[in-house]
């Protein structure tokens, strides 16, 4: 037998060995196991329904309501404020002690997870507050005692959040939030989204009224053109300054530092062109740099200013103090 013939017979001989009598033996592959593909069991829940969660140490839980927000939420010493691509899902609920002994309740005792339309999960802030306050909540519930609580979840800005999961020990509640969450306040929602769940990229604001940024409440008090010296310099030839005076109110529990670098003002002129910030922040009534620290609730008046061609008016001024949505002021009437 030639070497080539022997090689050709090898598969045939192997079949005889495995199956006997010239019959190839067929084998069945073991079943393929993929972990994590089975959805965790849970109870379908609705707002207003009460559930007992947990066996070792049960608590009664009722989700009362939920709303979307682009505002500031303070819990303890922490400020929760949505970035441009975010909004807050604010949850309001009660916790009730059904046991005959005291039970501690604080943030880890219930977990909240929002799920968006692409099935991406967003955990809650790992902080809870007593409803109606900014007080971080941690207490021992007496038998039959009930407390109202709130917490927040950062979620995507666009569209509704369809699902919410609430868990304690091995118990899991699943909420369908579609049509159940309070819409954004009038004037804050993008009219292109009929659900009222998508905020505008810039939030319209008016003069003489406080509005919220991340660390400050701000009020635009005055906008005017001037040829006065500002920042120690007269306006360049053929130009004039636009001066915008704001009142800043510190809203951080531990107080706030303020300087030019804490703000991002953007001016657009009547032609729609953007005027870059000159990185100057002045005192409201003096041509001096404004910088300092405010206690919680304390106020200070400051000025931003920009150089514009003498024959060009202003259109709008936006202001933010971080990564959040800017407030947008119409200043086209400034003269």
C-alpha positions as CSV (number, residue, x, y, z in Angstrom):
1,X,0.0,0.0,0.0
2,X,1.3,3.4,-0.9
3,X,1.7,6.2,1.6
4,X,-1.0,8.2,-0.2
5,X,-3.5,5.3,0.0
6,X,-2.8,4.9,3.7
7,X,-3.6,8.5,4.4
8,X,-6.8,8.3,2.4
9,X,-8.0,5.4,4.6
10,X,-7.3,7.1,7.9
11,X,-10.8,8.8,8.2
12,X,-12.5,5.4,7.3
13,X,-10.5,3.5,9.8
14,X,-11.3,6.1,12.5
15,X,-15.0,5.7,11.8
16,X,-14.8,1.9,12.2
17,X,-13.0,2.3,15.5
18,X,-15.6,4.8,16.9
19,X,-18.8,3.3,15.5
20,X,-18.0,-0.3,14.8
21,X,-19.2,-2.3,11.8
22,X,-18.4,0.6,9.5
23,X,-21.0,2.8,11.1
24,X,-19.8,6.3,12.2
25,X,-21.1,7.1,15.7
26,X,-23.0,10.4,16.1
27,X,-22.6,12.3,19.3
28,X,-24.9,15.0,20.8
29,X,-23.3,18.2,21.9
30,X,-24.0,19.2,25.5
31,X,-26.5,22.1,25.9
32,X,-24.9,25.6,25.7
33,X,-25.4,27.5,28.9
34,X,-25.3,31.3,28.9
35,X,-25.3,33.0,32.3
36,X,-27.2,36.2,32.9
37,X,-29.7,35.9,30.0
38,X,-32.7,35.1,32.2
39,X,-34.5,38.2,33.5
40,X,-34.7,38.5,37.3
41,X,-38.1,37.7,38.7
42,X,-40.1,40.7,39.9
43,X,-43.6,41.9,40.6
44,X,-45.4,44.3,38.2
45,X,-46.2,47.3,40.3
46,X,-48.2,50.6,39.9
47,X,-47.8,54.0,41.5
48,X,-49.9,54.2,44.7
49,X,-49.8,50.5,45.4
50,X,-48.2,49.3,48.7
51,X,-45.8,46.3,48.8
52,X,-44.0,44.5,51.6
53,X,-40.4,44.1,50.5
54,X,-37.9,41.7,52.2
55,X,-38.3,38.7,54.5
56,X,-35.5,39.0,57.0
57,X,-36.5,42.6,57.8
58,X,-39.6,43.6,55.8
59,X,-40.6,47.2,55.0
60,X,-43.7,48.5,53.4
61,X,-43.0,50.6,50.3
62,X,-45.4,52.8,48.2
63,X,-44.2,54.8,45.2
64,X,-46.4,57.9,45.3
65,X,-45.3,59.9,42.3
66,X,-42.4,60.7,40.0
67,X,-41.5,63.8,38.0
68,X,-38.8,65.0,35.5
69,X,-36.7,68.0,36.5
70,X,-33.9,70.2,35.2
71,X,-33.6,72.0,38.5
72,X,-31.3,71.6,41.5
73,X,-31.9,69.0,44.2
74,X,-30.0,69.2,47.5
75,X,-29.6,66.2,49.8
76,X,-27.5,66.8,52.8
77,X,-24.4,68.7,51.6
78,X,-24.6,67.4,48.0
79,X,-26.1,69.3,45.1
80,X,-27.6,67.1,42.3
81,X,-27.9,69.0,39.1
82,X,-28.4,67.6,35.6
83,X,-25.8,68.2,32.9
84,X,-26.8,69.4,29.4
85,X,-27.4,65.8,28.3
86,X,-29.3,64.8,31.4
87,X,-32.4,65.4,33.4
88,X,-33.4,64.2,36.9
89,X,-36.0,61.6,37.6
90,X,-37.3,62.6,41.1
91,X,-39.1,59.8,43.0
92,X,-41.5,60.4,45.9
93,X,-42.4,57.5,48.1
94,X,-43.3,56.3,51.6
95,X,-41.6,53.7,53.8
96,X,-43.6,52.1,56.7
97,X,-42.3,49.7,59.4
98,X,-44.7,46.7,59.7
99,X,-42.6,45.0,62.3
100,X,-43.0,44.9,66.1
101,X,-39.5,46.3,66.6
102,X,-37.6,49.3,65.5
103,X,-36.1,49.2,61.9
104,X,-33.4,51.4,60.6
105,X,-34.0,53.0,57.2
106,X,-31.4,54.9,55.1
107,X,-30.4,55.0,51.5
108,X,-29.0,51.4,51.0
109,X,-32.2,49.8,52.3
110,X,-34.0,50.3,49.0
111,X,-32.3,50.5,45.6
112,X,-33.8,52.3,42.6
113,X,-32.7,51.7,39.0
114,X,-34.2,53.6,36.0
115,X,-34.1,51.8,32.6
116,X,-34.2,53.8,29.4
117,X,-35.7,52.9,26.0
118,X,-32.4,51.2,25.0
119,X,-32.4,49.1,28.2
120,X,-29.5,51.0,29.7
121,X,-29.6,51.1,33.5
122,X,-29.2,54.3,35.6
123,X,-28.7,53.9,39.4
124,X,-30.1,56.3,41.9
125,X,-28.1,58.9,43.7
126,X,-27.4,56.7,46.8
127,X,-28.9,59.4,49.0
128,X,-32.4,60.0,50.2
129,X,-34.0,63.0,51.9
130,X,-37.1,63.5,54.0
131,X,-39.8,64.8,51.7
132,X,-40.0,68.6,51.6
133,X,-36.6,69.1,53.0
134,X,-32.9,68.7,52.0
135,X,-32.3,66.7,55.1
136,X,-30.3,63.5,54.5
137,X,-32.6,60.8,55.9
138,X,-31.3,58.1,58.3
139,X,-33.5,57.0,61.1
140,X,-34.9,54.2,63.2
141,X,-38.6,53.6,62.3
142,X,-40.7,52.8,65.3
143,X,-43.3,50.0,64.9
144,X,-46.1,51.3,62.5
145,X,-44.1,54.5,61.8
146,X,-44.3,55.8,58.3
147,X,-42.0,58.4,56.6
148,X,-42.2,60.3,53.3
149,X,-39.0,60.1,51.3
150,X,-37.5,61.4,48.0
151,X,-34.5,60.5,45.9
152,X,-33.2,61.3,42.4
153,X,-31.8,59.5,39.4
154,X,-29.8,61.1,36.6
155,X,-31.3,59.9,33.3
156,X,-30.8,60.9,29.6
157,X,-32.3,64.2,28.6
158,X,-34.1,62.9,25.5
159,X,-37.5,61.1,25.8
160,X,-39.3,59.3,28.5
161,X,-37.9,56.8,31.0
162,X,-40.1,53.7,30.5
163,X,-39.0,51.5,33.4
164,X,-38.1,51.7,37.1
165,X,-36.9,48.8,39.3
166,X,-37.1,49.0,43.1
167,X,-35.4,46.2,45.2
168,X,-34.9,45.2,48.8
169,X,-33.2,41.9,49.7
170,X,-34.5,39.4,47.1
171,X,-37.7,41.3,46.4
172,X,-38.0,43.3,43.1
173,X,-40.7,45.6,41.9
174,X,-41.0,46.6,38.2
175,X,-42.8,49.8,37.3
176,X,-44.0,50.9,33.8
177,X,-43.5,54.7,34.0
178,X,-44.8,55.5,30.6
179,X,-47.4,58.2,31.0
180,X,-46.9,58.1,34.8
181,X,-44.2,60.7,35.3
182,X,-45.1,64.4,35.7
183,X,-43.9,66.4,32.7
184,X,-41.4,69.2,32.8
185,X,-42.7,72.6,33.7
186,X,-44.1,74.8,31.0
187,X,-41.4,76.7,29.1
188,X,-38.7,74.1,30.0
189,X,-39.8,71.2,27.7
190,X,-38.8,70.9,24.0
191,X,-42.1,71.3,22.0
192,X,-40.8,68.8,19.5
193,X,-41.3,66.0,22.1
194,X,-45.1,65.6,22.8
195,X,-44.3,63.6,25.9
196,X,-43.0,66.7,27.7
197,X,-40.1,64.7,28.9
198,X,-37.3,66.3,26.8
199,X,-35.9,69.6,28.1
200,X,-34.7,72.5,26.0
201,X,-31.0,72.8,25.5
202,X,-31.2,76.3,26.8
203,X,-33.8,77.4,29.4
204,X,-35.5,80.8,28.7
205,X,-35.2,83.3,31.5
206,X,-36.4,86.8,32.1
207,X,-34.9,89.8,33.9
208,X,-35.7,90.6,37.5
209,X,-36.5,87.0,38.6
210,X,-34.2,84.5,40.2
211,X,-33.5,81.3,38.3
212,X,-31.5,78.2,39.2
213,X,-28.0,77.3,38.1
214,X,-26.0,74.5,39.7
215,X,-24.4,76.4,42.6
216,X,-26.2,79.7,42.4
217,X,-29.6,81.3,41.9
218,X,-29.0,84.2,39.6
219,X,-31.1,87.3,38.7
220,X,-30.4,89.6,35.7
221,X,-30.9,93.1,37.1
222,X,-29.7,95.4,34.4
223,X,-28.3,95.4,30.8
224,X,-27.0,98.5,29.2
225,X,-24.5,99.9,26.8
226,X,-21.7,102.2,28.1
227,X,-18.6,104.0,27.0
228,X,-17.2,104.0,30.6
229,X,-13.9,102.4,31.4
230,X,-14.4,98.8,32.5
231,X,-11.6,96.4,33.5
232,X,-9.4,99.5,33.6
233,X,-9.8,100.1,29.9
234,X,-11.9,102.3,27.7
235,X,-13.8,100.6,24.8
236,X,-11.6,100.1,21.7
237,X,-12.1,102.7,18.9
238,X,-15.4,102.3,17.2
239,X,-16.8,100.0,19.9
240,X,-18.8,100.2,23.2
241,X,-19.3,97.9,26.1
242,X,-22.4,95.9,26.9
243,X,-22.7,95.6,30.7
244,X,-24.9,93.0,32.4
245,X,-25.4,93.2,36.1
246,X,-26.5,90.0,38.0
247,X,-27.3,89.2,41.6
248,X,-25.8,85.9,42.7
249,X,-27.2,83.9,45.6
250,X,-25.2,81.0,46.9
251,X,-27.3,77.8,47.1
252,X,-24.6,75.3,48.2
253,X,-25.1,74.1,51.8
254,X,-21.5,74.9,52.6
255,X,-21.3,78.2,50.7
256,X,-19.8,79.0,47.3
257,X,-16.7,80.6,45.9
258,X,-17.3,83.0,43.0
259,X,-14.8,84.4,40.4
260,X,-14.8,84.9,36.7
261,X,-13.8,81.2,36.1
262,X,-16.9,79.9,37.8
263,X,-19.2,81.2,35.0
264,X,-19.7,80.7,31.3
265,X,-21.5,83.7,29.8
266,X,-22.1,83.8,26.0
267,X,-23.3,86.9,24.2
268,X,-24.8,86.9,20.8
269,X,-25.0,90.2,18.9
270,X,-27.9,91.3,16.6
271,X,-26.2,89.6,13.7
272,X,-26.2,86.3,15.5
273,X,-22.4,86.3,16.0
274,X,-21.0,85.0,19.2
275,X,-18.9,87.3,21.3
276,X,-16.3,85.5,23.4
277,X,-16.1,86.0,27.1
278,X,-13.3,88.3,28.2
279,X,-12.8,86.4,31.5
280,X,-13.6,89.4,33.6
281,X,-16.1,89.6,36.5
282,X,-16.5,93.1,38.0
283,X,-18.2,94.4,41.1
284,X,-21.6,95.9,40.3
285,X,-20.8,99.5,41.1
286,X,-17.0,99.7,40.9
287,X,-14.5,99.0,38.2
288,X,-12.9,96.3,40.4
289,X,-12.6,92.6,40.0
290,X,-15.3,90.6,41.8
291,X,-14.1,87.5,43.7
292,X,-15.0,86.1,47.0
293,X,-16.9,83.5,49.0
294,X,-20.6,83.5,49.9
295,X,-22.3,81.7,52.8
296,X,-25.3,79.6,52.0
297,X,-28.1,82.0,51.0
298,X,-25.8,85.1,50.9
299,X,-26.0,87.4,47.8
300,X,-23.6,89.6,45.9
301,X,-24.0,91.8,42.8
302,X,-21.6,91.4,39.9
303,X,-21.1,92.5,36.3
304,X,-20.1,90.8,33.0
305,X,-19.2,93.0,30.1
306,X,-18.4,92.6,26.4
307,X,-17.1,94.9,23.6
308,X,-19.3,95.3,20.6
309,X,-19.1,97.5,17.5
310,X,-20.8,100.8,18.2
311,X,-23.5,100.3,15.6
312,X,-24.4,96.7,16.6
313,X,-26.9,95.8,19.2
314,X,-27.2,92.7,21.3
315,X,-29.5,89.8,20.8
316,X,-29.1,87.3,23.7
317,X,-27.0,86.4,26.7
318,X,-26.7,82.9,28.2
319,X,-25.2,82.0,31.5
320,X,-24.3,78.8,33.3
321,X,-22.0,78.0,36.2
322,X,-20.9,74.5,35.2
323,X,-21.9,71.7,32.9
324,X,-25.6,72.3,33.2
325,X,-28.0,74.0,30.7
326,X,-27.5,77.7,30.4
327,X,-30.2,80.2,31.1
328,X,-31.0,82.3,28.0
329,X,-31.9,85.9,28.3
330,X,-33.4,88.0,25.5
331,X,-31.5,91.3,25.8
332,X,-32.4,92.7,22.3
333,X,-34.0,95.8,24.0
334,X,-30.8,96.9,25.6
335,X,-29.7,100.4,24.5
